[in-house]
Amino acid sequence: MVLYHHGAAIQPCVTKHGKAFVARASILAEDGEATSLGNLGEFASQEGAFAFAVRSATAFVDGEPLPRSPFELAQAA
């Protein structure tokens, strides 16, 4: 699903990681510049991860600080 915010195309993405859902987002600005926000955090529900991806992407487009996720992904050793 692609959403539009202030002329930028936002593509939120949710993937499964074990029993959690990982939020991600990609942004295509009006000038054609593409940005990936990468892994934004883990969530207990798909809906929560999706909502967080949208919130993070709109904050990025607006030039605001990205929100902090409730959990961070564990780093592989």
PEQUIPE-V419031 format. One record per pair of residues at least 6 apart in sequence whose C-alpha atoms are under 8 Angstrom apart, sorted by the first residue. I is the first residue (numbers start at 1). J is the second residue. D is the distance in Angstrom with one decimal. If there is no record, write none. Layout:
BEGIN
I:J:D, I:J:D
END
This chain:
BEGIN
1:11:6.1, 1:12:7.2, 2:9:6.3, 2:10:5.6, 2:11:4.7, 2:12:7.3, 3:9:5.8, 3:10:5.0, 3:11:6.4, 4:10:5.9, 5:58:6.6, 5:61:7.5, 6:61:7.6, 7:29:7.0, 7:30:5.8, 8:27:6.7, 8:28:5.6, 8:29:4.4, 8:30:5.5, 8:61:7.2, 9:27:5.7, 9:28:5.0, 9:29:6.4, 9:30:7.8, 10:25:7.0, 10:26:5.9, 10:27:4.6, 10:28:6.5, 10:54:7.6, 10:57:6.7, 10:58:7.9, 11:25:5.6, 11:26:5.2, 11:27:6.3, 12:23:7.5, 12:24:5.9, 12:25:4.3, 12:26:6.5, 12:50:6.4, 12:53:5.4, 12:54:5.9, 12:57:7.8, 13:23:6.1, 13:24:5.0, 13:25:5.7, 13:50:6.7, 13:53:7.1, 14:21:6.3, 14:22:5.5, 14:23:4.9, 14:24:6.2, 14:46:6.7, 14:49:6.3, 14:50:6.1, 15:21:5.6, 15:22:5.2, 15:23:6.9, 16:22:6.1, 19:44:7.6, 20:42:5.9, 20:43:5.6, 20:44:5.3, 20:45:7.1, 21:42:5.4, 21:43:5.1, 21:44:6.3, 21:45:6.2, 21:46:5.7, 21:49:6.2, 22:39:6.6, 22:40:7.1, 22:41:5.7, 22:42:4.6, 22:43:6.3, 22:49:6.2, 23:39:6.0, 23:40:5.3, 23:41:5.8, 23:42:6.5, 23:43:7.6, 23:49:4.8, 23:50:6.2, 23:52:6.8, 23:53:5.4, 24:36:7.9, 24:37:6.4, 24:38:5.4, 24:39:5.0, 24:40:5.6, 24:41:8.0, 24:53:5.7, 25:36:6.1, 25:37:5.5, 25:38:6.5, 25:39:7.9, 25:40:8.0, 25:53:5.6, 25:54:7.3, 25:56:7.8, 25:57:6.3, 26:34:7.3, 26:35:5.7, 26:36:4.3, 26:37:6.1, 26:38:7.8, 26:57:7.5, 27:34:5.6, 27:35:5.1, 27:36:6.3, 27:37:8.0, 27:57:7.0, 28:34:4.5, 28:35:6.5, 37:57:7.7, 40:53:7.1, 40:69:6.7, 40:72:7.9, 41:49:7.9, 41:69:5.4, 41:70:7.3, 41:71:5.8, 41:72:5.1, 41:73:6.0, 42:49:7.1, 42:69:7.5, 42:70:7.5, 42:71:5.6, 42:72:6.1, 42:73:6.2, 43:49:5.5, 43:70:7.6, 43:71:7.2, 52:69:7.8, 55:67:7.8, 56:66:5.4, 56:67:6.2, 57:66:8.0, 59:65:6.5, 59:66:5.9, 59:67:7.9, 60:66:6.4
END
